Amino acid sequence: MKALFGIAWRSAWNRRFTLALTVLSIALSTFLLLGVERIRTEMRENFASSVSGTDLIVGARTGSTQLLLYSVFRIGSATNNVQWKSLQALAAHPAVNWVVPLSLGDSHRGFPVLATTPAYFDHFRYGDRQPLRLREGRPFGGLFDAVIGAEVADRLGYRAGQAITLAHGGGELDVADHADKPFTVVGVLARTGTPVDRTVHIGLGAMEAIHLEWAGGAPMPGVKIPAEQVRKFDLTPRNVTAALVGLKNRAAVFAVQRWVSTYGAEPLMAILPGVALDELWGVVGIGENALLLMSALVGLVSLAGLVSVVMAGLNERRRELAVLRAVGARLRHVMALLALEGAMVTLGGVLIGVALWALGIAALSPWLQSRFGLALALTAPTSGEWLLLASLIAAGWLASLLPGIRAYRLSLADGLSPRI
């Protein structure tokens, strides 16, 4: 075996420039394979962590997926609202620690508007219980203050101090806006990779103020309340869309959920965010299958390149292999030589690819976090990634057997005859 290893090494060294390209190809393929796999797993974890640190989401009785979609992802609309007095009753429950109301319905240039309280910035968590951070400015404090997500700021070019106008509903009609009550951007949130990035946040009182002269989803004819006079009115909301709930002890989650579902004043429901997110991923996770397919294709291309290079190199090695056979090398010797060489090339490429993968995560992770909100942690390969690496090395070794069989079938005369 030691002799075969020496022969394989010297043979590979004589063709080092050609094999270096093969090693580079396998390294890049390994880098892409591990990169796609890590992005796939992190995408799922980021999706499952769109909201964390919240024990329950409470809303009008509907499907759990629908409640999750409009309360967390700002997609769709609620079938009904939650009365303010119901939230007060929920907040008074002995097991409840905090309640953050959410009121939706308006928009700004296609981005949803979320009305809430300052407690939202204290209690909302995403990812691994990461708190919201301000990229610039401060949380809203005045009536017509707004805090925007990173995507809103980047797409529209907004910064703190920018004046904006909200629109009623989706803003499809120009007449359904609130131009008489403009807002001022006082803060821009750091990117999170969650729906927070594409949300305009305002206070609950502001949501009531811009709808004082509205009824039934439309402005009342002849009624106009100037912005400077809205503070004279009671701006306590009558109802909200949903609420995030944190408990004093997570062990009470099912007891509070049952209390909400049997609440007598109005039909409500409470969902566990993690369970609902898993259910939703089962519906929208087709992109994960696409990334899995891409990973498989990357591996196949890498192995095809290895086989192609070894097969193409047989023409250069006919004399070498013929001499080995002439001195008594058997089929197993020839195949072992080429298999050993293929394993060396594959292992070298995989090791370089792993190094590139680690360096890529270390270098690009901060940029991906700030630009796309995708958090890639530089950790040891997962069990799935180890399996991919082992499969790649094993497949590379097996792929080299095909050229070995082809090499043995070449005649001695073909290898030893001088070429004209």
N, C-alpha and C positions, 0 to 999 in steps of 0.2 A: 504493500500500500504506500509505503514511504517512497519507493521508486516511482510509482505512478504519479504521486503528488509532485515529485521533482520534475518529471517529464511534462506534466500538465502546466506547472508553473513556468518552465523554460519555454514551452510552446506558446503560452499566453503572452510571455514577455516579448517574444519575437514579433507578435502581432499586437503589441500594446496600443498602438494608435487606433486600430480598428476596434479592439475590444474596449478601449476607453470611451468611444462613442456609445457602445452598447451599455456599458456601466452607467454612463450619463443618462441614457434613455430610461433605464430601469430606475435610476435614482429619481428622475423627474416623475415617472409613473408612480413610484412609491409615495413621493411627496403629494401628488394629486390625489392618490387613493386615500391616504391618511387624512389629507385636508378635507376632502369631501365627506369622509366618514365623521370627522370631528365636527364639521359644520352641521351635518345632518343631526347628530345627537344634541349639539348645543341649540339648534333651532327648536327641537322638540322641548328641551328643558326651558328655553326662553319663553316659548308659547305657554308651557304649563306654569310658568312663573310670571305671567302677565300681571297677576295680582297675588301678593303673598302677605302673610301677617294679618289677613282678614279671615275671620272664622265663618261668617255668614254674609250672604247678600240677600237682602229682603226687598221684595217688590210685590206688585199685584199678582194674583194667582194666574199663572200661565205655564208654559213649558220651561223646564230648567235651562235648556239651551237658549231659548229666546230671551229669558231674563239675563243670562250671561252675555249674550250678544249686545243688547242695547245698554246694559249697565257698565260693562268693561270695555267692549270693543266699539261702542257707539254705532252699532249697525242695527237698522230697523227702528221700531218704535214700540212703546209699551201699549198693551191692550187697555190699561187703566192706570191711574196714578195712586199714590199712597197718601192718605190724609195726614196732615201735620200732627194732629192729636194722636194718631196711631204711632207715629215715631216717638212722640213724647212718652207714650205708655211703654214702648219698647225700651227707651233709654232708662226708664225708671225700674226696669226689671232688675232684681238683685244680682243676677248673674252677668249682666251686661256692663262692660267697662266703658265703651265709647260707641257712639253712632255718628257716622258721617253721611248726611243726606246728599243725594245727587239729583239734580233737575236738568233734564235735557229737552231739546226741541228746537233751539235756534242754531244758527250757523254763521260762519264768516268766510266768504269766498270758497265755499265747499268744505270747510273744516268745521267739525261739530263744536258747539259751545256747551260747556258744562258749568252749571251753577252749583256752588257748594259753599262750605264754611272754611275758615282758616284751619280748622282741625284736619282738613284733608291733607295739608302739607305736613302735618305732624304724624298722622297715622297711616297714610297710604304707603305701602311697600310693594316692591317688585323684585324679581330675581331671588337672590338669597337674602330676603328681608332687607333689601337696600332701600334707604329713604330717598325721597326726591331731593335733588340739589338744584340750586339756581345757578345758571351759567352767568347771568348778570341780573342786576336789579334786586327786587324784594317781593315778598308775597303781597297780594292785594290787601288794602286796608281801607281805602276810600270807596265810596259807593260805585263810581264808574271807573274803577281800576280793573285791569285784566292782566293775567299771567298766561303766556302762550308756551306751547311746546316747542321743542327744538326744530321739528320738521316745519311747523308753521312759520317760524322765524326764518329758516333757511330758504324755504320755497318762496316766500313773499318778501324777503329782504327786510324784515322788521327788526327793530332794536328797541330798547327801553326808551320811552318818550314818544313812540309812534301813536298817532290817533287812528282809531279804527271804528268802523260802523258794523253793527251786527244786523243780521237779517232774520226774519221770522221763518221758522221751518227750515227747509233746505235752501232757501234763498233763490228759488227758481224765478220768482217774479220780482221785478225791481220795486214795485209798489209796496211789497211786504217787508220793508226794512225799517230800521229804527234810527234813521239819519238825524232825528232831532235830539237824540241822546247818545252822543259819541262816547267811546271809551278811550282810555289811555293805557298803553302797554307799560306796566311798571316792573315786569320781570320776565325773564326767559329761562325756562327749565333746561337743565342738561339732558342730553339724549339718553333715553332709557331702553329703546327698542320695543316699546309697548305703545298702545293707543294713546298714552299720555302725550307722546311726541306730536300728534296731529290734533291736539285739543286746545281750545281757547277756554281758559278758566276765569270765571267771574264769581262774585258773591251772590248768595241767594236773594238778598235784598235788591241787587241790581236787576236780577231776572224779573222780580215783581215790579220794579220801577218802570222798566221799558214796556210792560204790558198793562199799565194802569188804564190806558184808554182803549184797550183791546177787549173784545168779547167774542166768544165762539170762534177764535182763530182769525179774526179780522178786526181792523180798527173801527171804532164807533164813529159814525159820521158826525162832524161838527165838534168833536171832543178833542182838545189838544191841551196837554199838560206839559208846560216847559220843564226842562231838566232841573232848573234851579228851584222848582216848587215841589218836586216829588218827595222831598224829605218831610213834608208836612203830613204825608199819608203813612198809614201803618203798612210797613213793607214786610211784615211777617208772612211767609208763604202759607197758602191754604193747603197745598199738597205738593208732593215731589214725585219724581219718577221712581227712585229706588234708594237704597241706603246700604252702606258698608257697616258691618257690625263686628266689634272686637269684644271678646268675653274675658272675664276675670280669670276663669279657669276653663281651658279647652275641653275638659271632661264634661262640661255642661252643654256642649254644643247640641246634642240631640234633644235635651230637655227644652232648650230655648227654641229649637226648630219646631218641636211639637207645640210649644206655646204659641208660636207665630201662626202655624197652620190651623190652630183651633181658636184664634182670636175672633171674638164675636162681632166687633164693630164693622169690619169689612173683610172680604176674602183676601188673605195674604199668603205668601209662601216664602220660605227661606231655603236657600241652596248652599251647599258646601262648594266653594270655588274650585278646589282641586278636583273633586269628583266631576263637576260639570265641565271643567277644562279637558279632562281625559275623554269624556263623552264627545265633546266637540272635535277633539283631535282625530277621533275615529272617523269623523265625517270629512274634515278638511285636510287630513294628513296625506293626501295623494301625492303631494310634493315630496314627502319622505320616500315614497316608492320610486319616484323619478330619480332622486339622488342615489338610492340603492342601485338602480339600474346603471346610472352613470359610473358608480364605483366599479361595478362588474365590467363595464366596457373598458374602463381605464386599465384594469388588470389584464383583460384579454389583449388589448393593444400592446401592452408591455411584453407579454409572453410571446405574442406573434412576432414582435421585433427581435426577441432573443432567438427564436427558431430561425427567422429569416437570415440573421447575421451569421449564425453558425452554419446554416446550409450554404450560404453564399461563400463562406470561408473554406468550404470543403475543396473547391477547385484549387485553392492555394496550398492545401495540405495533402493533396493526393500522394505526392512522393513521400511525405513524412509517414502517412498511414501505411503506404505500401511497404516501406522499409520495415516498419514495426511488424507487419504481417510476415514479411520475408524472414525475419529472425525468430518467428515462432509465436507471435502474439495471437491469441485466440479472440473469438467474438466477445467474450466477457471482458478481455483486456481493453479492446478498442472502445467498447461501450462504456466501460468504467472510466477510461481516460476522458472521453468527451463528456460524460455525465459529471465527472469531478470538475472539469473546466467550466461547465455550465453552472454548477453549484457555486463555484468561486466567483464567477462573474455576477450571478444573481445575488449572492450574499453581499458582495461588495457594493452593488448598486442599491440594495435595500438599506444597508447601513448608512450610506451617504444620503439616501432619501430621508431616513429618519432624522439625521442631523439637520438637513434642510428644513424638515417639517418643524422641528423644535425651534430652530432659529427664526423661521417664518412666524410662528405663533408669538414668540417673544417680541419680535420687531413690529408685527402688524396688529397685535391685540389692542394696544391703546388707540390706534387709528380706527380700527373696526368698531370699538366701543363708542368713540366720539362721533363717528360718521354714520354708522348704521345701527348702533345700539346692540351689536352682537358681541357678547362677552365670551371670548375664547380663553380658557385657563390653561396655562402650561403645566400639565400634570402628566404622570406616567400613563403610558398607553392603557386603554381600557381592555377588558377581556375580549371585546369584539375586535379591537384594533390589533391585539396580539394574534388573534385568529386570522385576521387578514394578512399579517406579515408572515405567519407560518404557512398559510396557503400559497402566498406568492413565492416563497422560497421552495416549497415542495413542488409547485407547478413548474417553476423554472428548472428544477432538477429533472422532472419527468419530461419536460419539453426537449431537453437535450438528448433524450434517448432516441428520438426520431432521426436526427442527423447521424447518430451512432449506427443505427441499422442501415441507413443509406451509405455511410462510409464503408461498412463491411462488405456491402454488395459490389463495390467498385473492384474491378479485377486487378490482380497484381501487375499484369502487363500494361494496363491503362495507367497505373501509377508510376511504373519504372521506365516506361518507354520515353525517350526524349521527345520533346515537342518541337515541331518544325514551324 
